[in-house]
């Protein structure tokens, strides 16, 4: 069980690295005003965040500081920005709110 838990933490850290790369890519596309491609990539990001939420759910008993409510708040902000097609707000939510949260969670899984 301990090795499975350790592997889950490692997988989550690697997944967060990939999510952060996607966030940077989306932010760059927004800066270049490639909004159609942004929309496609946001869908993939949302799917990946769902997978991350499942992983967090599995780790919460071991690492209580992993709080899905924080992620849900960011996702609600992201959905609202997407509905309004407010790409600057989308960039702010993913870069300024979501990315630091993911980095914090990565640190938590490294330290636990």
C-alpha positions in Angstrom: 0.0 0.0 0.0 2.8 2.4 0.8 4.4 1.9 -2.6 1.0 2.5 -4.3 0.6 5.7 -2.3 4.1 6.8 -3.2 3.5 6.1 -6.9 0.2 8.0 -6.8 2.1 11.0 -5.3 4.8 10.8 -8.0 2.2 10.5 -10.7 0.3 13.5 -9.4 3.5 15.6 -9.4 4.3 14.6 -13.0 0.7 15.3 -14.0 0.8 18.8 -12.4 4.0 19.5 -14.3 2.1 18.7 -17.5 -0.9 20.7 -16.5 1.3 23.7 -15.8 2.9 23.3 -19.3 -0.6 23.3 -20.8 -1.6 26.4 -18.8 1.5 28.2 -20.2 0.6 27.1 -23.7 -3.0 28.3 -23.3 -1.8 31.6 -21.9 0.5 32.1 -24.9 -2.3 31.3 -27.3 -4.5 33.9 -25.6 -1.7 36.4 -25.9 -1.6 35.7 -29.7 -5.4 35.8 -29.9 -5.7 32.2 -31.2 -9.1 31.8 -29.5 -10.4 28.8 -31.4 -7.3 26.8 -30.4 -7.6 28.1 -26.9 -11.2 26.8 -26.6 -10.0 23.3 -27.8 -7.2 23.2 -25.3 -9.4 24.4 -22.5 -11.6 21.4 -23.0 -8.6 19.1 -22.6 -7.4 21.0 -19.6 -10.8 20.6 -18.0 -10.7 16.9 -18.6 -7.3 16.6 -17.1 -8.4 18.6 -14.0 -11.1 16.1 -13.5 -8.5 13.3 -13.5 -6.5 15.4 -11.0 -9.6 15.8 -8.8 -10.0 12.0 -8.7 -6.3 11.6 -7.7 -6.7 14.3 -5.0 -9.8 12.4 -3.7 -7.6 9.3 -3.3 -4.9 11.2 -1.4 -7.0 13.4 0.9 -7.0 10.9 3.7 -3.2 11.0 3.7 -2.7 14.7 2.8 -5.7 16.6 4.3 -4.3 19.9 3.0 -5.3 18.9 -0.5 -8.7 20.7 -0.7 -11.0 20.1 -3.6 -13.0 23.1 -2.6 -10.1 25.3 -3.7 -10.1 23.7 -7.1 -13.8 23.9 -7.4 -13.7 27.7 -6.8 -11.1 28.1 -9.5 -13.1 26.0 -11.9 -16.2 28.0 -11.3 -14.3 31.2 -12.1 -12.9 29.5 -15.2 -16.3 28.4 -16.4 -17.8 31.8 -15.9 -14.9 33.4 -17.8 -15.4 30.9 -20.6 -19.1 31.5 -20.8 -18.4 35.2 -21.1 -15.6 34.5 -23.6 -13.4 36.7 -21.5 -10.0 35.4 -22.5 -8.0 37.8 -20.4 -9.9 36.6 -17.3 -9.4 33.0 -18.5 -5.6 33.7 -18.6 -5.7 35.3 -15.1 -7.7 32.4 -13.6 -5.4 29.7 -15.0 -2.1 31.6 -14.6 -2.6 33.5 -11.4 -5.0 31.3 -9.5 -4.9 27.8 -10.8 -1.2 27.4 -11.5 0.0 28.4 -8.0 -2.5 26.1 -6.5 -1.2 23.2 -8.5 2.4 24.1 -7.6 1.4 24.2 -3.9 -0.2 20.8 -4.2 2.9 19.4 -5.9 4.9 20.6 -3.0 2.5 19.0 -0.5 2.8 15.6 -2.2 6.6 15.9 -2.3 6.7 16.7 1.4 4.2 14.1 2.6 
